[in-house]
Amino acid sequence: MPPIPTLKTPRLILRPMRVTDWTAYQRLMVSDRSIYMGGPFSTAVAWGMFCADHAQWSLFGCGALMIEDTTNGKCLGQVGINSGPL
């Protein structure tokens, strides 16, 4: 399997998920802000989604990347990179 890519710009880094991203991810997914993503979700469902987002890289060669602010290292969100329907 090729490595999960890291993409850098002067302001942002799109990088592989880390377990330390879970807290911010969980906070988003259980909140009303996730309504446009199909949420809000329970913590258990959010954990399953977090793990599935990461596992897609090894299964399909695409998946989620976390968005990190280069100025402070804060995780700002997530973007999905996919190849469309199987």
C-alpha positions, 0 to 999 in steps of 0.5 A: 500500500502506498503511504497516506499522503501529506499535502502542505500549503503555507497555511494548511497541512492535509495529513493522515489522521492521528488518534490525538485527532479523536477529541476534536472529531468527536466534539464535532460529530456529536454537535449540531454542527455535524447536521450537514454530515448526517449528524449529530451522531452518538460517540459510539457511531462517531468512533466507528466513523473515525476508524472507518475513515482511517481504514479506507486508506488501506482498503481502497487507497483513499480516505480522510485527511485531517486539516491542520493549521500550520501556525499553531498545529491545531486540527481544524477539520477533515476532508475526504479524498475518495475515488467515487462509488465502488 
